[in-house]
């Protein structure tokens, strides 16, 4: 058996069930070994797409995934997707062949590439190949890191005979908060009259969601998320949806009026807190995270708690005890109001309930429809799509001026229904994200929401959608421009960021999609017909959107 085959088998033995990549001479045998061991190989058309597909698959499925790339240029092609995964702490193993001879055309410092974007470089040795592969999976999975596992060409083809693959190490126990921190957290919750919980990437689990929902009910907290955790509290009466630049006016006002903001596995960064404007001057700010280095990175804290979100929330709930132990409703002066069958407390009042019912969703906020005969208002478009498309969906959103519309006007059933690869803020990742998420949630309708710039940048993966037979809806918000720059630099020369009209529908048809151009609501009949079935080909919607004003959130975007 060759070393490359040992590595491939060991990765699958350790739990990798999907590998995404582009196969060349350097990674040919290792990839085939993974397939032989039972993994599914998904061939992308570009390594950047492969890395992003794997990232989206891992974060949606909650399992480690792998990327397989050729040495040198195969790896550099994948670097943007790897950077996004590393910044997002996605459990991912990138298996890259490596040319170690400086005279090779393929030679680059692959370790340095990994470190430059925050990934963890590791290397396969001939005598330790199986252990090295298992160790890469353990680091990715248990430490939530993106690992670059370099496989030197002069090692990969060595014969090593039969090799025993060691078991994957058990995960460490999730960190529990200290007694002192837990008591201080409980005291803050007792004292708060208007608490808001903001759950982030670190709370994307059933255990964390249930623990936070129970704790929120006990202390009367409103429940919000960062964008990456959108949908986590779907179905909860007091769900605010996303906190930050995407928030509706009512939600923004409620968060900004909180006297206690607790970030649960959430960085409370400029996007989630609108550069701090959603934190009142006298509010107590708490952050709970299992990584000490994450505490207080983006803003000063009154309390930073090192601990797993689910463990900490459950411990706080146990410490707080019964509802009479909580805040302003324990005075006994008057009975708490009841809303939808629940006794209210803290921020959960009848007035707040009514305000949320009227304005939590952006689609319920009145707006002037700016559609013309040639272009459709993106709000009108997205509300119509939300009504037309099945509720069981997984939505992936690219970056750009348009991105708030699908993010906030398209409902998702839960946090697994929304894939938001925005840690690196690169355009062009949305389509590949949708492919990875679709494979992780095969029973849901995949929806890719793209701008025309990102759609054309990632267009090669339209072939992958068709080839995999995914019943995907690709919606292109087409303003024939890089819209964010057009609006940010209004009044300056814009020739570099405007483009002649592109028939994106024809591009989709060329790849084998059903395709429709939408200029007004009447054109959406073709979408309704596609939804009705048989959906045997993917659908591309080339939506010619109104481009005369920036998206509402854009003013927040250029504070970076």
Number of C-alpha atoms within 10 A of each C-alpha: 12 20 28 31 24 28 29 27 26 29 31 25 22 20 17 24 19 24 29 27 29 24 20 15 11 24 25 17 21 27 29 18 21 28 18 14 18 15 23 16 19 21 19 24 18 19 28 25 32 31 38 32 31 36 35 32 31 23 27 23 17 16 18 28 32 32 29 34 32 26 27 21 15 23 28 17 18 24 20 21 26 34 24 25 30 25 17 21 22 28 28 33 32 29 31 25 31 27 23 18 13 10 8 10 11 18 15 19 13 23 16 13 19 23 15 12 18 20 27 22 18 19 18 23 17 20 12 14 26 27 22 21 31 24 22 29 32 24 19 25 23 16 15 17 25 34 30 27 28 21 29 22 19 14 18 24 17 13 14 14 10 9 16 10 18 15 14 18 13 8 11 8 8 14 16 17 23 13 10 10 17 20 16 18 24 20 16 22 29 18 16 23 22 25 29 28 27 30 32 25 20 22 25 25 17 12 15 23 19 17 22 27 21 16 21 24 23 22 32 28 31 28 27 28 29 28 27 24 27 30 24 32 23 17 10 12 17 24 21 29 26 28 28 27 24 25 26 23 14 20 26 22 12 20 28 22 19 24 21 25 28 25 28 30 27 25 25 31 17 19 20 25 23 23 19 17 14 24 21 16 11 10 18 19 22 23 27 28 25 20 15 12 9 16 24 18 11 14 16 12 15 13 18 21 25 22 24 23 32 25 17 28 28 19 19 22 21 12 15 21 11 11 15 15 15 23 21 20 19 15 11 9 8 8 12 18 14 13 15 9 7 12 16 22 27 25 24 26 19 17 12 15 17 12 14 19 14 13 17 23 20 21 18 12 12 8 10 8 12 16 19 12 7 11 19 23 21 25 25 20 23 21 18 15 19 16 12 16 19 13 15 16 24 28 28 29 29 31 23 24 26 30 19 21 24 26 23 22 21 23 23 22 18 18 23 24 26 29 29 21 29 19 14 17 12 17 21 27 30 31 32 34 29 32 31 29 32 31 21 22 19 13 11 20 21 28 29 27 27 29 29 28 24 22 26 16 14 21 21 17 21 26 17 21 24 19 13 12 13 20 23 26 26 27 24 27 31 28 23 19 21 22 25 20 18 22 19 15 11 10 8 9 10 15 9 10 14 15 13 7 11 14 13 23 20 17 17 23 16 13 18 18 25 21 24 22 18 25 21 19 15 8 14 20 13 17 20 14 12 20 17 11 9 9 16 14 19 23 27 27 25 26 27 25 26 21 23 12 11 17 19 15 18 21 14 15 16 9 10 7
